[in-house]
Amino acid sequence: MKAISFRRYGGPEVLEYGERPDPKVGPDKVLVRVRAAAVNPVDWKMQAGYLDTAFDAFFPVIPGWDVSGVVVQPGIGVTEFGVGDEVMGYVREDVLCHGTFAEYVAAPVRTLARKPRTLGFEESAALPLVGLTAYQVLHHALRVREGETLLVHAASGGVGSMAVQIARHLGARVIGAARDTGQDRVRELGAEPVAYGDGFKARVRALAPHGVDAAFDTVGGQVLKDTANLLAPEGRLASVADGEVIGLGGRYCWVRPDPADLAVLADLADQGALTVRVAATFPLEQAADAQRANRKGGLHGKVVVTVD
């Protein structure tokens, strides 16, 4: 099969397009014909070696964790999916080796759900990692409830935009922090925009004088420390960006593959409660350019690699 891979840690320049062996289909896996795979910051951070202390890498590594496609072969023990089923997944395993930037991926069933009927393959590939991150933080860590006020950081970004939409669906009031260029997007998603910069804390306090009930940090550093001071009494704090949140009395969260959570996201998309914006697409052989676009930032939407 054709795939993107790298033989050593580095930037986009280490990515190679060429032939790789077809993946083996274990008993609890399905072989997916990849139609699209989204680019996430974790892809190029992993590729640069930043996760070397957490994941063993078996080179050459095929990058990519997000995927959408069609099942072409179920494993011998699989009853959840059959040939022809359209699926999406967050295909993260315990080692770095067989990712989703390829014509085929053998995906464990624990990483997959059926693709939303109302979304195309590109939008479906852009949903799993960011959607699961937002959903798991809001539901399992912060336990956001109807009528509460939630502060979401980087609210116009990938994870932030998902968090705003899910929280609004739950009936929460959302204050969305973003750069000036993201203010319109935050408002479009149904949140009250607040700009970063001088006076940020005062602007949040003006909207929530008694503090926010919950806060979702995706930035870390000083932003996280400032956020801890914006909580109401008994307010909850979670971060996906900075482990220092634990010392501030909050939760640090790392997204997990979860088919039930993925199925909820698919249902929200089919209800029209969750939209996915794709900012740019690249063919598989141009995955290095797709990665560069993601690293550059400034896009209000996901970067997706497509496979013919």
Buried (B, 14 or more C-beta within 10 A) or exposed (E): BBBBBBEEBEBBEBBBBEEBEEBEBEEBBBBBBBBBBBBBBBBBEBBEEEEEEEBEBEEBBBBBBBBBBBBBBBBEEBEBBEEEBBBBBBBBBEEBBBBBBBBBBBBBBBBBBBBBEBBBBBBBBBBBBBBBBBBBBBBBBBEBEEEBBBBBBBBBBBBBBBBBBBBBBBEBBBBBBBBEEBBEBBBBBBBBBBBBEEEBEEBBBEBBEEBBBBBBBBBBEEBBBBBBEBBBEEBBBBBBBBEBBEEBEBBBBEBBBBBEBBBBBBBBBEEEBBBBBBBBBBEBBBBBBBBBBBBEEEBBBBBBBBBE
